[in-house]
Amino acid sequence: MLFRSPVAADRVLASRMGVAAADFALDNLTNVMVGVRGTEMVPVPLSEATSGVRGVPEELYATAQTFFG
């Protein structure tokens, strides 16, 4: 299996999410995780994030196999 190193966009996203998490904590937001909606970092209630199983559309498996075998 091929593993790649993080690229600049991955590192920027991780940094933005970390800053948002710290901001949420400073704002006394609890029981939330950082979500990305569009280009914004938003608090997502853990109850919403864990309320069900979201599947992956079958056609995305075929796309992934093209790249990862």
FENURWO-V480733 format. One record per residue. N is the residue number from 1. RES is the residue in one letter. PHI is phi in radians with two decimals (NA if undefined). PSI is psi in radians with two decimals (NA if undefined). OMEGA is omega in whole degrees, -180 to 180 (NA if undefined). Layout:
n=N res=RES phi=PHI psi=PSI omega=OMEGA
n=N res=RES phi=PHI psi=PSI omega=OMEGA
This chain:
n=1 res=M phi=NA psi=2.46 omega=-179
n=2 res=L phi=-1.60 psi=2.23 omega=175
n=3 res=F phi=-2.02 psi=2.46 omega=179
n=4 res=R phi=-2.02 psi=2.72 omega=176
n=5 res=S phi=-1.41 psi=2.69 omega=177
n=6 res=P phi=-1.05 psi=2.45 omega=175
n=7 res=V phi=-1.72 psi=3.05 omega=-176
n=8 res=A phi=-0.96 psi=-0.73 omega=-179
n=9 res=A phi=-1.09 psi=-0.65 omega=177
n=10 res=D phi=-1.11 psi=-0.74 omega=-178
n=11 res=R phi=-1.21 psi=-0.67 omega=178
n=12 res=V phi=-1.15 psi=-0.78 omega=179
n=13 res=L phi=-1.05 psi=-0.79 omega=179
n=14 res=A phi=-1.08 psi=-0.71 omega=179
n=15 res=S phi=-1.14 psi=-0.77 omega=179
n=16 res=R phi=-1.09 psi=-0.70 omega=180
n=17 res=M phi=-1.18 psi=-0.66 omega=178
n=18 res=G phi=-1.13 psi=-0.74 omega=178
n=19 res=V phi=-1.11 psi=-0.75 omega=179
n=20 res=A phi=-1.09 psi=-0.73 omega=179
n=21 res=A phi=-1.07 psi=-0.74 omega=178
n=22 res=A phi=-1.13 psi=-0.74 omega=178
n=23 res=D phi=-1.07 psi=-0.74 omega=179
n=24 res=F phi=-1.09 psi=-0.72 omega=180
n=25 res=A phi=-1.13 psi=-0.74 omega=179
n=26 res=L phi=-1.14 psi=-0.49 omega=177
n=27 res=D phi=-1.50 psi=0.16 omega=-180
n=28 res=N phi=1.04 psi=0.52 omega=173
n=29 res=L phi=-1.42 psi=2.19 omega=-180
n=30 res=T phi=-2.12 psi=2.82 omega=179
n=31 res=N phi=1.00 psi=0.66 omega=176
n=32 res=V phi=-2.28 psi=2.79 omega=172
n=33 res=M phi=-2.18 psi=2.87 omega=179
n=34 res=V phi=-1.45 psi=2.26 omega=174
n=35 res=G phi=-2.11 psi=2.78 omega=177
n=36 res=V phi=-2.00 psi=2.08 omega=176
n=37 res=R phi=-2.14 psi=1.92 omega=-173
n=38 res=G phi=1.19 psi=-2.04 omega=178
n=39 res=T phi=-1.95 psi=0.10 omega=-176
n=40 res=E phi=-1.74 psi=2.52 omega=171
n=41 res=M phi=-1.57 psi=2.16 omega=-176
n=42 res=V phi=-2.26 psi=2.60 omega=174
n=43 res=P phi=-1.34 psi=2.31 omega=178
n=44 res=V phi=-2.07 psi=2.12 omega=179
n=45 res=P phi=-1.00 psi=2.40 omega=179
n=46 res=L phi=-1.04 psi=-0.58 omega=179
n=47 res=S phi=-1.09 psi=-0.62 omega=178
n=48 res=E phi=-1.26 psi=-0.73 omega=-177
n=49 res=A phi=-1.18 psi=-0.45 omega=-176
n=50 res=T phi=-1.98 psi=0.29 omega=-174
n=51 res=S phi=-1.33 psi=-0.24 omega=-180
n=52 res=G phi=-2.98 psi=3.10 omega=179
n=53 res=V phi=-1.70 psi=2.19 omega=175
n=54 res=R phi=-1.83 psi=2.11 omega=-179
n=55 res=G phi=-1.44 psi=2.95 omega=175
n=56 res=V phi=-1.77 psi=2.23 omega=179
n=57 res=P phi=-0.97 psi=2.40 omega=-175
n=58 res=E phi=-0.95 psi=-0.66 omega=-178
n=59 res=E phi=-1.14 psi=-0.41 omega=178
n=60 res=L phi=-1.26 psi=-0.46 omega=175
n=61 res=Y phi=-1.12 psi=-0.73 omega=179
n=62 res=A phi=-1.11 psi=-0.72 omega=178
n=63 res=T phi=-1.09 psi=-0.78 omega=-180
n=64 res=A phi=-1.09 psi=-0.67 omega=180
n=65 res=Q phi=-1.11 psi=-0.53 omega=178
n=66 res=T phi=-1.03 psi=-0.68 omega=-176
n=67 res=F phi=-1.62 psi=-0.58 omega=-171
n=68 res=F phi=-2.01 psi=-0.05 omega=178
n=69 res=G phi=1.39 psi=NA omega=NA
